[in-house]
C-alpha cells in the first residue's frame, strides 16, 4: 500500500479556501490531477493497480478515542501541522523494491513553483499484513 499524506491546509490550497496562503492557480491544480491520472492509468496498464482512493478533507473526519473507558468523539479538522492519510493506492507487483519505485514516481508530482510547502513531500510504502512476504532482507 502506498499511502499519501496531507493536512487540512493542503486541502484548502487545492480547493481555494481562504487562508494564510493563496490557493493554487487552476492550471496547477489541473496539472496535479493530470499527473495523478496518468500515474494511476500507467499502473492499470501494467497490471499492478489493485485499488486506490483519495480521502475527504480532515475537516470531515472524526477521531474516536477512549478516555477512562468511554468513547470520546472529536470532529476535525485537527491542528494544521498534523498530517492525515489523504489517499492510498494498493499495488500488486513483483517485489517491495518495485512498490518503492512506483511510489518514487510521485516525487515528480507538480505543484506551483512558488508554493510554500509546510513540509518535505513523502509517501509511505508498506506491505499489507497477511499478503505474501515482499520484503527482501
CNS distance restraints for C-alpha pairs under 8 A (distance, minus, plus):
assign (resid   1 and name CA) (resid  88 and name CA) 6.68 0.50 0.50
assign (resid   1 and name CA) (resid  89 and name CA) 5.75 0.50 0.50
assign (resid   1 and name CA) (resid  90 and name CA) 4.43 0.50 0.50
assign (resid   1 and name CA) (resid  91 and name CA) 6.40 0.50 0.50
assign (resid   1 and name CA) (resid 124 and name CA) 7.99 0.50 0.50
assign (resid   1 and name CA) (resid 125 and name CA) 5.68 0.50 0.50
assign (resid   1 and name CA) (resid 126 and name CA) 5.40 0.50 0.50
assign (resid   1 and name CA) (resid 127 and name CA) 6.11 0.50 0.50
assign (resid   1 and name CA) (resid 128 and name CA) 6.49 0.50 0.50
assign (resid   2 and name CA) (resid  88 and name CA) 5.52 0.50 0.50
assign (resid   2 and name CA) (resid  89 and name CA) 5.16 0.50 0.50
assign (resid   2 and name CA) (resid  90 and name CA) 6.21 0.50 0.50
assign (resid   2 and name CA) (resid  91 and name CA) 7.75 0.50 0.50
assign (resid   2 and name CA) (resid  99 and name CA) 7.82 0.50 0.50
assign (resid   2 and name CA) (resid 103 and name CA) 6.42 0.50 0.50
assign (resid   2 and name CA) (resid 123 and name CA) 6.66 0.50 0.50
assign (resid   2 and name CA) (resid 124 and name CA) 5.73 0.50 0.50
assign (resid   2 and name CA) (resid 125 and name CA) 4.59 0.50 0.50
assign (resid   2 and name CA) (resid 126 and name CA) 6.73 0.50 0.50
assign (resid   3 and name CA) (resid  85 and name CA) 6.81 0.50 0.50
assign (resid   3 and name CA) (resid  86 and name CA) 7.69 0.50 0.50
assign (resid   3 and name CA) (resid  87 and name CA) 6.11 0.50 0.50
assign (resid   3 and name CA) (resid  88 and name CA) 4.50 0.50 0.50
assign (resid   3 and name CA) (resid  89 and name CA) 6.67 0.50 0.50
assign (resid   3 and name CA) (resid 123 and name CA) 5.53 0.50 0.50
assign (resid   3 and name CA) (resid 124 and name CA) 5.13 0.50 0.50
assign (resid   3 and name CA) (resid 125 and name CA) 6.38 0.50 0.50
assign (resid   4 and name CA) (resid  85 and name CA) 6.02 0.50 0.50
assign (resid   4 and name CA) (resid  86 and name CA) 5.53 0.50 0.50
assign (resid   4 and name CA) (resid  87 and name CA) 5.27 0.50 0.50
assign (resid   4 and name CA) (resid  88 and name CA) 5.89 0.50 0.50
assign (resid   4 and name CA) (resid 122 and name CA) 7.34 0.50 0.50
assign (resid   4 and name CA) (resid 123 and name CA) 4.92 0.50 0.50
assign (resid   4 and name CA) (resid 124 and name CA) 6.86 0.50 0.50
assign (resid   5 and name CA) (resid  83 and name CA) 6.16 0.50 0.50
assign (resid   5 and name CA) (resid  84 and name CA) 5.51 0.50 0.50
assign (resid   5 and name CA) (resid  85 and name CA) 4.58 0.50 0.50
assign (resid   5 and name CA) (resid  86 and name CA) 4.80 0.50 0.50
assign (resid   5 and name CA) (resid  87 and name CA) 6.95 0.50 0.50
assign (resid   5 and name CA) (resid 122 and name CA) 7.57 0.50 0.50
assign (resid   5 and name CA) (resid 123 and name CA) 6.65 0.50 0.50
assign (resid   6 and name CA) (resid  10 and name CA) 5.90 0.50 0.50
assign (resid   6 and name CA) (resid  11 and name CA) 7.46 0.50 0.50
assign (resid   6 and name CA) (resid  83 and name CA) 5.22 0.50 0.50
assign (resid   6 and name CA) (resid  84 and name CA) 5.55 0.50 0.50
assign (resid   6 and name CA) (resid  85 and name CA) 6.42 0.50 0.50
assign (resid   6 and name CA) (resid  86 and name CA) 5.41 0.50 0.50
assign (resid   7 and name CA) (resid  11 and name CA) 6.59 0.50 0.50
assign (resid   7 and name CA) (resid  57 and name CA) 7.87 0.50 0.50
assign (resid   7 and name CA) (resid  58 and name CA) 6.90 0.50 0.50
assign (resid   7 and name CA) (resid  80 and name CA) 6.11 0.50 0.50
assign (resid   7 and name CA) (resid  81 and name CA) 7.02 0.50 0.50
assign (resid   7 and name CA) (resid  82 and name CA) 6.41 0.50 0.50
assign (resid   7 and name CA) (resid  83 and name CA) 4.79 0.50 0.50
assign (resid   7 and name CA) (resid  84 and name CA) 5.93 0.50 0.50
assign (resid   7 and name CA) (resid  86 and name CA) 7.80 0.50 0.50
assign (resid   8 and name CA) (resid  12 and name CA) 6.16 0.50 0.50
assign (resid   8 and name CA) (resid  57 and name CA) 6.17 0.50 0.50
assign (resid   8 and name CA) (resid  58 and name CA) 5.52 0.50 0.50
assign (resid   8 and name CA) (resid  59 and name CA) 6.73 0.50 0.50
assign (resid   8 and name CA) (resid  77 and name CA) 6.56 0.50 0.50
assign (resid   8 and name CA) (resid  78 and name CA) 7.73 0.50 0.50
assign (resid   8 and name CA) (resid  80 and name CA) 6.10 0.50 0.50
assign (resid   9 and name CA) (resid  13 and name CA) 6.23 0.50 0.50
assign (resid   9 and name CA) (resid  80 and name CA) 6.07 0.50 0.50
assign (resid  10 and name CA) (resid  14 and name CA) 6.45 0.50 0.50
assign (resid  11 and name CA) (resid  15 and name CA) 6.16 0.50 0.50
assign (resid  11 and name CA) (resid  57 and name CA) 6.16 0.50 0.50
assign (resid  12 and name CA) (resid  16 and name CA) 5.75 0.50 0.50
assign (resid  12 and name CA) (resid  17 and name CA) 4.83 0.50 0.50
assign (resid  12 and name CA) (resid  18 and name CA) 7.34 0.50 0.50
assign (resid  12 and name CA) (resid  19 and name CA) 7.59 0.50 0.50
assign (resid  12 and name CA) (resid  23 and name CA) 7.16 0.50 0.50
assign (resid  13 and name CA) (resid  17 and name CA) 6.59 0.50 0.50
assign (resid  13 and name CA) (resid  21 and name CA) 7.44 0.50 0.50
assign (resid  13 and name CA) (resid  22 and name CA) 6.99 0.50 0.50
assign (resid  13 and name CA) (resid  23 and name CA) 4.39 0.50 0.50
assign (resid  13 and name CA) (resid  24 and name CA) 5.65 0.50 0.50
assign (resid  14 and name CA) (resid  23 and name CA) 6.23 0.50 0.50
assign (resid  14 and name CA) (resid  24 and name CA) 5.70 0.50 0.50
assign (resid  14 and name CA) (resid  29 and name CA) 6.40 0.50 0.50
assign (resid  15 and name CA) (resid  23 and name CA) 7.04 0.50 0.50
assign (resid  15 and name CA) (resid  24 and name CA) 7.84 0.50 0.50
assign (resid  16 and name CA) (resid  22 and name CA) 7.50 0.50 0.50
assign (resid  16 and name CA) (resid  23 and name CA) 4.54 0.50 0.50
assign (resid  16 and name CA) (resid  24 and name CA) 6.79 0.50 0.50
assign (resid  17 and name CA) (resid  23 and name CA) 6.87 0.50 0.50
assign (resid  18 and name CA) (resid  22 and name CA) 7.35 0.50 0.50
assign (resid  18 and name CA) (resid  23 and name CA) 7.53 0.50 0.50
assign (resid  24 and name CA) (resid  28 and name CA) 6.22 0.50 0.50
assign (resid  24 and name CA) (resid  29 and name CA) 6.39 0.50 0.50
assign (resid  24 and name CA) (resid 112 and name CA) 6.75 0.50 0.50
assign (resid  24 and name CA) (resid 115 and name CA) 7.93 0.50 0.50
assign (resid  25 and name CA) (resid  29 and name CA) 6.52 0.50 0.50
assign (resid  25 and name CA) (resid 112 and name CA) 7.71 0.50 0.50
assign (resid  26 and name CA) (resid  30 and name CA) 6.12 0.50 0.50
assign (resid  27 and name CA) (resid  31 and name CA) 6.12 0.50 0.50
assign (resid  28 and name CA) (resid  32 and name CA) 6.24 0.50 0.50
assign (resid  28 and name CA) (resid 110 and name CA) 7.27 0.50 0.50
assign (resid  28 and name CA) (resid 111 and name CA) 6.10 0.50 0.50
assign (resid  28 and name CA) (resid 112 and name CA) 5.92 0.50 0.50
assign (resid  29 and name CA) (resid  33 and name CA) 6.30 0.50 0.50
assign (resid  29 and name CA) (resid 111 and name CA) 7.71 0.50 0.50
assign (resid  30 and name CA) (resid  34 and name CA) 6.07 0.50 0.50
assign (resid  31 and name CA) (resid  35 and name CA) 6.07 0.50 0.50
assign (resid  31 and name CA) (resid 110 and name CA) 6.45 0.50 0.50
assign (resid  31 and name CA) (resid 111 and name CA) 7.92 0.50 0.50
assign (resid  32 and name CA) (resid  36 and name CA) 6.29 0.50 0.50
assign (resid  32 and name CA) (resid 109 and name CA) 6.38 0.50 0.50
assign (resid  32 and name CA) (resid 110 and name CA) 5.41 0.50 0.50
assign (resid  32 and name CA) (resid 111 and name CA) 6.80 0.50 0.50
assign (resid  33 and name CA) (resid  37 and name CA) 6.06 0.50 0.50
assign (resid  34 and name CA) (resid  38 and name CA) 6.20 0.50 0.50
assign (resid  35 and name CA) (resid  39 and name CA) 6.18 0.50 0.50
assign (resid  35 and name CA) (resid 109 and name CA) 6.53 0.50 0.50
assign (resid  35 and name CA) (resid 110 and name CA) 7.32 0.50 0.50
assign (resid  36 and name CA) (resid  40 and name CA) 6.14 0.50 0.50
assign (resid  36 and name CA) (resid 109 and name CA) 7.63 0.50 0.50
assign (resid  37 and name CA) (resid  41 and name CA) 5.99 0.50 0.50
assign (resid  38 and name CA) (resid  42 and name CA) 5.96 0.50 0.50
assign (resid  39 and name CA) (resid  43 and name CA) 6.47 0.50 0.50
assign (resid  39 and name CA) (resid 105 and name CA) 7.95 0.50 0.50
assign (resid  40 and name CA) (resid  44 and name CA) 6.30 0.50 0.50
assign (resid  40 and name CA) (resid  49 and name CA) 7.37 0.50 0.50
assign (resid  41 and name CA) (resid  45 and name CA) 6.13 0.50 0.50
assign (resid  42 and name CA) (resid  46 and name CA) 6.12 0.50 0.50
assign (resid  43 and name CA) (resid  47 and name CA) 6.20 0.50 0.50
assign (resid  43 and name CA) (resid  48 and name CA) 5.26 0.50 0.50
assign (resid  43 and name CA) (resid  49 and name CA) 4.95 0.50 0.50
assign (resid  43 and name CA) (resid  91 and name CA) 7.90 0.50 0.50
assign (resid  44 and name CA) (resid  48 and name CA) 6.14 0.50 0.50
assign (resid  44 and name CA) (resid  49 and name CA) 4.91 0.50 0.50
assign (resid  48 and name CA) (resid  91 and name CA) 5.20 0.50 0.50
assign (resid  48 and name CA) (resid  92 and name CA) 4.95 0.50 0.50
assign (resid  48 and name CA) (resid  93 and name CA) 5.57 0.50 0.50
assign (resid  49 and name CA) (resid  89 and name CA) 7.67 0.50 0.50
assign (resid  49 and name CA) (resid  90 and name CA) 6.47 0.50 0.50
assign (resid  49 and name CA) (resid  91 and name CA) 4.78 0.50 0.50
assign (resid  49 and name CA) (resid  92 and name CA) 6.47 0.50 0.50
assign (resid  50 and name CA) (resid  89 and name CA) 7.56 0.50 0.50
assign (resid  50 and name CA) (resid  90 and name CA) 5.30 0.50 0.50
assign (resid  50 and name CA) (resid  91 and name CA) 5.21 0.50 0.50
assign (resid  50 and name CA) (resid  92 and name CA) 6.44 0.50 0.50
assign (resid  51 and name CA) (resid  89 and name CA) 5.69 0.50 0.50
assign (resid  51 and name CA) (resid  90 and name CA) 5.05 0.50 0.50
assign (resid  51 and name CA) (resid  91 and name CA) 7.13 0.50 0.50
assign (resid  52 and name CA) (resid  87 and name CA) 7.38 0.50 0.50
assign (resid  52 and name CA) (resid  88 and name CA) 5.39 0.50 0.50
assign (resid  52 and name CA) (resid  89 and name CA) 3.96 0.50 0.50
assign (resid  52 and name CA) (resid  90 and name CA) 5.97 0.50 0.50
assign (resid  53 and name CA) (resid  87 and name CA) 5.48 0.50 0.50
assign (resid  53 and name CA) (resid  88 and name CA) 5.59 0.50 0.50
assign (resid  53 and name CA) (resid  89 and name CA) 6.57 0.50 0.50
assign (resid  54 and name CA) (resid  86 and name CA) 6.01 0.50 0.50
assign (resid  54 and name CA) (resid  87 and name CA) 4.00 0.50 0.50
assign (resid  54 and name CA) (resid  88 and name CA) 6.49 0.50 0.50
assign (resid  55 and name CA) (resid  85 and name CA) 7.47 0.50 0.50
assign (resid  55 and name CA) (resid  86 and name CA) 5.20 0.50 0.50
assign (resid  55 and name CA) (resid  87 and name CA) 5.18 0.50 0.50
assign (resid  56 and name CA) (resid  60 and name CA) 6.58 0.50 0.50
assign (resid  56 and name CA) (resid  61 and name CA) 7.85 0.50 0.50
assign (resid  56 and name CA) (resid  86 and name CA) 7.31 0.50 0.50
assign (resid  57 and name CA) (resid  61 and name CA) 7.23 0.50 0.50
assign (resid  57 and name CA) (resid  86 and name CA) 7.55 0.50 0.50
assign (resid  58 and name CA) (resid  76 and name CA) 5.62 0.50 0.50
assign (resid  58 and name CA) (resid  77 and name CA) 5.01 0.50 0.50
assign (resid  58 and name CA) (resid  78 and name CA) 7.06 0.50 0.50
assign (resid  58 and name CA) (resid  84 and name CA) 7.14 0.50 0.50
assign (resid  59 and name CA) (resid  75 and name CA) 7.35 0.50 0.50
assign (resid  59 and name CA) (resid  76 and name CA) 4.41 0.50 0.50
assign (resid  59 and name CA) (resid  77 and name CA) 3.96 0.50 0.50
assign (resid  59 and name CA) (resid  78 and name CA) 7.53 0.50 0.50
assign (resid  60 and name CA) (resid  75 and name CA) 7.38 0.50 0.50
assign (resid  60 and name CA) (resid  76 and name CA) 6.00 0.50 0.50
assign (resid  60 and name CA) (resid  77 and name CA) 7.10 0.50 0.50
assign (resid  61 and name CA) (resid  75 and name CA) 6.09 0.50 0.50
assign (resid  61 and name CA) (resid  76 and name CA) 5.04 0.50 0.50
assign (resid  61 and name CA) (resid  77 and name CA) 6.88 0.50 0.50
assign (resid  62 and name CA) (resid  73 and name CA) 6.48 0.50 0.50
assign (resid  62 and name CA) (resid  74 and name CA) 5.56 0.50 0.50
assign (resid  62 and name CA) (resid  75 and name CA) 4.51 0.50 0.50
assign (resid  62 and name CA) (resid  76 and name CA) 5.72 0.50 0.50
assign (resid  63 and name CA) (resid  73 and name CA) 5.64 0.50 0.50
assign (resid  63 and name CA) (resid  74 and name CA) 5.14 0.50 0.50
assign (resid  63 and name CA) (resid  75 and name CA) 6.45 0.50 0.50
assign (resid  63 and name CA) (resid  76 and name CA) 7.48 0.50 0.50
assign (resid  64 and name CA) (resid  71 and name CA) 6.32 0.50 0.50
assign (resid  64 and name CA) (resid  72 and name CA) 5.62 0.50 0.50
assign (resid  64 and name CA) (resid  73 and name CA) 4.60 0.50 0.50
assign (resid  64 and name CA) (resid  74 and name CA) 6.52 0.50 0.50
assign (resid  65 and name CA) (resid  71 and name CA) 5.50 0.50 0.50
assign (resid  65 and name CA) (resid  72 and name CA) 5.40 0.50 0.50
assign (resid  65 and name CA) (resid  73 and name CA) 6.69 0.50 0.50
assign (resid  66 and name CA) (resid  70 and name CA) 5.17 0.50 0.50
assign (resid  66 and name CA) (resid  71 and name CA) 4.50 0.50 0.50
assign (resid  66 and name CA) (resid  72 and name CA) 5.94 0.50 0.50
assign (resid  67 and name CA) (resid  71 and name CA) 6.41 0.50 0.50
assign (resid  67 and name CA) (resid  72 and name CA) 6.63 0.50 0.50
assign (resid  78 and name CA) (resid  82 and name CA) 6.53 0.50 0.50
assign (resid  81 and name CA) (resid 118 and name CA) 7.98 0.50 0.50
assign (resid  91 and name CA) (resid  99 and name CA) 7.03 0.50 0.50
assign (resid  92 and name CA) (resid  99 and name CA) 7.99 0.50 0.50
assign (resid  93 and name CA) (resid  98 and name CA) 6.52 0.50 0.50
assign (resid  93 and name CA) (resid  99 and name CA) 6.57 0.50 0.50
assign (resid  94 and name CA) (resid  98 and name CA) 6.48 0.50 0.50
assign (resid  94 and name CA) (resid 134 and name CA) 7.97 0.50 0.50
assign (resid  95 and name CA) (resid  99 and name CA) 6.51 0.50 0.50
assign (resid  95 and name CA) (resid 134 and name CA) 5.35 0.50 0.50
assign (resid  95 and name CA) (resid 135 and name CA) 7.16 0.50 0.50
assign (resid  96 and name CA) (resid 100 and name CA) 6.22 0.50 0.50
assign (resid  96 and name CA) (resid 127 and name CA) 7.49 0.50 0.50
assign (resid  96 and name CA) (resid 134 and name CA) 5.15 0.50 0.50
assign (resid  96 and name CA) (resid 135 and name CA) 5.45 0.50 0.50
assign (resid  96 and name CA) (resid 136 and name CA) 7.29 0.50 0.50
assign (resid  97 and name CA) (resid 101 and name CA) 6.27 0.50 0.50
assign (resid  97 and name CA) (resid 135 and name CA) 7.89 0.50 0.50
assign (resid  98 and name CA) (resid 102 and name CA) 6.26 0.50 0.50
assign (resid  99 and name CA) (resid 103 and name CA) 6.25 0.50 0.50
assign (resid  99 and name CA) (resid 125 and name CA) 7.20 0.50 0.50
assign (resid 100 and name CA) (resid 104 and name CA) 6.09 0.50 0.50
assign (resid 100 and name CA) (resid 125 and name CA) 6.51 0.50 0.50
assign (resid 101 and name CA) (resid 105 and name CA) 6.63 0.50 0.50
assign (resid 102 and name CA) (resid 106 and name CA) 7.60 0.50 0.50
assign (resid 103 and name CA) (resid 107 and name CA) 7.83 0.50 0.50
assign (resid 103 and name CA) (resid 123 and name CA) 7.09 0.50 0.50
assign (resid 103 and name CA) (resid 125 and name CA) 7.20 0.50 0.50
assign (resid 105 and name CA) (resid 109 and name CA) 7.92 0.50 0.50
assign (resid 107 and name CA) (resid 121 and name CA) 7.49 0.50 0.50
assign (resid 107 and name CA) (resid 122 and name CA) 7.73 0.50 0.50
assign (resid 111 and name CA) (resid 115 and name CA) 6.86 0.50 0.50
assign (resid 127 and name CA) (resid 131 and name CA) 7.28 0.50 0.50
assign (resid 127 and name CA) (resid 133 and name CA) 7.78 0.50 0.50
assign (resid 127 and name CA) (resid 134 and name CA) 6.98 0.50 0.50
assign (resid 127 and name CA) (resid 135 and name CA) 7.95 0.50 0.50
